[in-house]
């Protein structure tokens, strides 16, 4: 039996009430003008607001106390129907989300005493939060006092997903898979990266969803967050597509595939692709409740290091190479991150969500980029995304330090491999793992079939 939205939201606020004993006010945020007031950037409600309110309501707030929810939002002005059509009234919205009471926004000021909050990203909202609560509330400053207690409580709830969340996350994953298949089909005739991006995002838009982050669709896969799409697509290129859908209520997917634009991997591309896939598969197989995510990351590091030794690119023992961070010359980022209402879930709270209490980020190159350092628990959704990248600036800076550990002449034979990443969304279950994005193949032969499919 599927829980209704009201049942899901009621359960979440009841669980929050067991963790805190003071009121909490969560603002949704407001849209930000691009160049004049009526032309705004796309609006995205605060994820913490969305978790308890369920709907992306602009210019709204909710007050949570003892398991009850009060909604604060203004009724639409009569004139708004001209520009925006008929919109629900405050009372209709309150009924839809199961609010215990509903008031105009102006009444919120009288209900703030002793309340905790979490800063919203847009300046207009965090300025309002600061003024109304009479204390500094800034997204770039770590929460303190009861705000910190609230943040920890919300982290506790959002680290694992309830059935309402999982239904949304599965929907986002399904649409993302179809988007990637469309991208692979489009690359056969595309002249430029932008055309592949358009094919992928059109699928997401057609399902009334948005991208959960700025799409990465590039032949320069060595640029980890490449958001440029003007490069021409040439025969023999690898195209790295990191694209995910976000449902209307804010739940995200995050998938990466790397595929040959001509439909066939070269021998060197296939060697590196299979190596990255071996790390990907080993990590997913190792996911179980209680396993440390940092150990999953180190498994990827060792698998990649051993594979590069086997290919003659690195010299030495895999464990020693990982200890010296030599593998990070080619795999400089963490193995993945939490996934939920944010594509990097709750990273607005810094490492409060990603790192178990008492743990700090490593100062080591590569390991310092690990976004999640906790034991895995059933209900957690994480990404697994190993990769191989040849970043000239990184490699050139390492030539002297790793003169004898990297076989530079052998590496030159892999010049047609700029960047490869394979990423899936993996749910930790009671007994192991479930890959929500498994409908999108990962093996090189299956990827080639999708690209060449008529």
JOFENNOR-V649356 format. One line per field, one symbol per residue. ss: DSSP state (2 for helix, 1 for strand, 0 for the rest). burial: 1 if it has 9 or more other C-alpha atoms within 8 Angstrom, else 0. A space follows every 50 residues. Layout:
ss=???
burial=???
//
This chain:
ss=00002222222222222000000111100000111100110000002222 22200000001111100111110000000222220000022222222000 11102222222000010000002222222222200000000000222222 22222222000022222222222222222222222200000122222222 22222200011000011100000000000001000001111110110000 01001111110000002222222222222222222200000122222222 22222222220001000222222000222000000001000000002220 22221000000000002220001010000011110011100222222200 00000102222200000011101111110000111000000002222222 2200
burial=00001101110111111001011111111110100000010010111111 11110101111111111111111100000110000000010011001111 01111011000100111111110011101100100011100110001111 11111010111001110111111111111111111111010111111011 11111000111100111111110001001010100111111111111111 11111111111110100111011111111101110111101111011011 11111111100111100100110011111111111111111111111011 01111100000000111111111111111111111111111000100100 01101110011001001111111111111001101110000101011111 1100
//
